Amino acid sequence: MALNWVWIGLFTVAFATALVRWVLGEDSLPQALLSAMFDGARSGFEISLGLAGVMALWLGLMKVGERAGMIELLARVAGPLLRRLFPGVPQGHPAQGAMTMNISANLLGLDNAATPLGLTAMRELQTLNTEKAGAASNAQIMFVVMNTAGLTLIPTSVIAIRQSIALKQGLGAGFNAADIFLPVLLVTFISLLAGVLAVAVCQRLPLWRPRFLLPVLLAGGLLAWAVTALAGLPAEQAARIAGATGAGVILGVVALFLIAGAWRRVNVYDAFIDGAKEGFAVAVQIVPYLIAILIAIGVFRAAGCMDFLMAGIGAAVAAMGWNTDFLPALPVGLMKILSGSGARGLMIDVMQTHGVDSFAGRLAAIVQGSTETTFYVLAVYFGSVGVKQARHALACALFADVVGLAAAIGVGYAMFR
């Protein structure tokens, strides 16, 4: 129901704004809105089509791992923490292994691997869903919110973009494109904690018990060690290590699944084919959900609503006498909730306009690296299992987004001003 009202609200605000601007003489707006709708529909199909191959690959490998017993092993390792967050998921259930791998891929910034693994987890969680038809379960809500505020160790793609722009702007070898990774880690941790606590309040989960706090502290200690180890490295070396680590982990998992399957005399080829068929079916099922949200977002942008929103925020901030240096980077955070590619374009524009080494340029990179495309994640993850009622998922995810954006601005001021 929440997504329904968001969808209607985006169209209503966009059409009302476009009507007023059209009456005032902007004759090109109807065509712009129509083009935005067609572009959104085409983009939704193209994204789903591109995802089909990746889904077939990863669900095929996951099926091999499942039949080889490796998914169950991963679930047991992550069980102590996941049982506190997902009390409705039985110990050793395949969903625990898929969620563990999805969280690990997000941590390493491996979006292409994280999405199909997350969709696999959603399918496994759907087998445990006892809610009325079309409603998300508590476990699915917690998992989706964790993905919208996913913890990121190294924002590899953002670092690569910063390095490329820095070279074009003539910055020397002393420029550290990876100087944002510590702020990104802090902000994503804050955002993830906010999202988890929001869901915990709605679901009345007792997360203050030592059995939950100890694993969190252990994970925090490991992250602190990784941050300390990477902090003193040059930008190119840090990015190279992050990329190599991510690729190595994924290839290691693939090799482990195949070796375990062969050791246990599993027909690895047939298992892969069975999983790949499921992956293609999931990618096709996503198409209508993704098209629906992308056309609404496209119309909202084409009507100029985002520009009006930014102008209003800027006026309010100035009226309160606050520092407005963060305003050039703010559209990146607002757009990231709606569109990842749109936010990336805005980030590049901020870097090119204000300088990649400026406060606005650094803050835009922090926001881009530490926020997620919330509506895209909700549409894809829930759409993959036919969930139409998100319940409190959207509110909790948006709360995590707001906290993350505020944290990004605060950390940016604390570290770069």
PyMOL commands that set and color helices and strands:
alter all, ss='L'
color gray80, all
select helices_A, chain A and resi 2-23+29-67+70-85+94-107+111-126+138-148+156-168+181-203+210-231+235-263+268-302+305-319+327-338+340-354+359-370+374-383+393-416
alter helices_A, ss='H'
color red, helices_A
deselect
rebuild
show_as cartoon
